[in-house]
């Protein structure tokens, strides 16, 4: 079982977080009838954590000690269920992409390996102190529970975002991007569903490279599919969107490689 799933289930089992969401799309499975990997994980979770109940919702399966049947689970309600302290702010943050906000992440860190993200929460600047305390408390409690295991140390990572407009303006003004800004560019491309293109070494001295990145960043701020988010509500259509996105990514990689 994936270590992040195992740790999250342990945190719920020990009342450190109220629930976590298992998403079959993370395993390339988009419909209830086609999710063999997900079902195997759910069976394993039943064996290892019999107290955790499984509730289907539009975005995945909620693992918790409380059942949420016959409840209309909106995005905000889901955030509340799985323990995001800023769940009521998420809609505002997504609708105001040019405002700086802070991301708090809970990570598991093991020796000799990259850290594993367990959960991430976006918050407005005025609520930084509140969310910092929430994540600090979770990390302290988690480390107490996990100290005799080999699941790693739990740490909190706090990052201020860099707006897409800031990135676009720096590129338009021929300014170099620092490491954090390059990470943000790659992360935005990854969020579009492009897991190869986000690792591409763009040459910003090449106007075509720069133009492609500027186009992708502007699309992130003006995504035509955003009225249908979360796409998990439309699993068949989401599968088609991912196929089209994959073809788009392949074509852009071909264009970029032809310039070398």
ChimeraX attribute file (.defattr): number of C-alpha atoms within 10 A of each C-alpha:
attribute: neighborCount
match mode: 1-to-1
recipient: residues
	/A:1	9
	/A:2	7
	/A:3	13
	/A:4	16
	/A:5	16
	/A:6	15
	/A:7	19
	/A:8	21
	/A:9	24
	/A:10	19
	/A:11	20
	/A:12	20
	/A:13	19
	/A:14	13
	/A:15	15
	/A:16	19
	/A:17	19
	/A:18	19
	/A:19	26
	/A:20	23
	/A:21	23
	/A:22	19
	/A:23	18
	/A:24	22
	/A:25	17
	/A:26	9
	/A:27	11
	/A:28	14
	/A:29	17
	/A:30	20
	/A:31	16
	/A:32	13
	/A:33	7
	/A:34	12
	/A:35	15
	/A:36	13
	/A:37	12
	/A:38	21
	/A:39	13
	/A:40	12
	/A:41	16
	/A:42	16
	/A:43	12
	/A:44	13
	/A:45	20
	/A:46	15
	/A:47	11
	/A:48	13
	/A:49	16
	/A:50	12
	/A:51	15
	/A:52	21
	/A:53	17
	/A:54	22
	/A:55	16
	/A:56	15
	/A:57	19
	/A:58	17
	/A:59	21
	/A:60	21
	/A:61	18
	/A:62	23
	/A:63	28
	/A:64	23
	/A:65	16
	/A:66	15
	/A:67	14
	/A:68	16
	/A:69	11
	/A:70	7
	/A:71	9
	/A:72	11
	/A:73	16
	/A:74	12
	/A:75	17
	/A:76	15
	/A:77	15
	/A:78	20
	/A:79	20
	/A:80	17
	/A:81	21
	/A:82	19
	/A:83	18
	/A:84	23
	/A:85	18
	/A:86	18
	/A:87	20
	/A:88	15
	/A:89	14
	/A:90	18
	/A:91	11
	/A:92	13
	/A:93	16
	/A:94	13
	/A:95	10
	/A:96	13
	/A:97	17
	/A:98	15
	/A:99	16
	/A:100	15
	/A:101	20
	/A:102	19
	/A:103	18
	/A:104	21
	/A:105	20
	/A:106	21
	/A:107	21
	/A:108	23
	/A:109	16
	/A:110	14
	/A:111	9
	/A:112	6
	/A:113	9
	/A:114	10
	/A:115	16
	/A:116	18
	/A:117	16
	/A:118	17
	/A:119	17
	/A:120	15
	/A:121	19
	/A:122	24
	/A:123	25
	/A:124	17
	/A:125	14
	/A:126	10
	/A:127	14
	/A:128	18
	/A:129	9
	/A:130	12
	/A:131	23
	/A:132	19
	/A:133	11
	/A:134	15
	/A:135	23
	/A:136	17
	/A:137	14
	/A:138	20
	/A:139	20
	/A:140	15
	/A:141	16
	/A:142	23
	/A:143	18
	/A:144	12
	/A:145	14
	/A:146	16
	/A:147	12
	/A:148	9
	/A:149	9
	/A:150	9
	/A:151	16
	/A:152	20
	/A:153	19
	/A:154	26
	/A:155	21
	/A:156	19
	/A:157	15
	/A:158	18
	/A:159	13
	/A:160	14
	/A:161	17
	/A:162	19
	/A:163	17
	/A:164	22
	/A:165	15
	/A:166	12
	/A:167	20
	/A:168	18
	/A:169	12
	/A:170	14
	/A:171	18
	/A:172	12
	/A:173	8
	/A:174	12
	/A:175	11
	/A:176	13
	/A:177	15
	/A:178	9
	/A:179	9
	/A:180	13
	/A:181	18
	/A:182	13
	/A:183	15
	/A:184	19
	/A:185	22
	/A:186	21
	/A:187	16
	/A:188	18
	/A:189	21
	/A:190	15
	/A:191	12
	/A:192	17
	/A:193	17
	/A:194	20
	/A:195	15
	/A:196	14
	/A:197	17
	/A:198	20
	/A:199	13
	/A:200	12
	/A:201	10
	/A:202	16
	/A:203	11
	/A:204	16
	/A:205	11
	/A:206	10
	/A:207	10
	/A:208	15
	/A:209	16
	/A:210	18
	/A:211	14
	/A:212	15
	/A:213	20
	/A:214	19
	/A:215	11
	/A:216	17
	/A:217	21
	/A:218	14
	/A:219	14
	/A:220	17
	/A:221	18
	/A:222	11
	/A:223	12
	/A:224	9
	/A:225	10
	/A:226	12
	/A:227	8
	/A:228	10
	/A:229	10
	/A:230	13
	/A:231	17
	/A:232	20
	/A:233	14
	/A:234	15
	/A:235	17
	/A:236	12
	/A:237	13
	/A:238	17
	/A:239	18
	/A:240	11
	/A:241	15
	/A:242	15
	/A:243	13
	/A:244	12
	/A:245	15
	/A:246	16
	/A:247	13
	/A:248	13
	/A:249	19
	/A:250	15
	/A:251	12
	/A:252	14
	/A:253	14
	/A:254	11
	/A:255	14
	/A:256	18
	/A:257	10
	/A:258	8
	/A:259	9
	/A:260	5
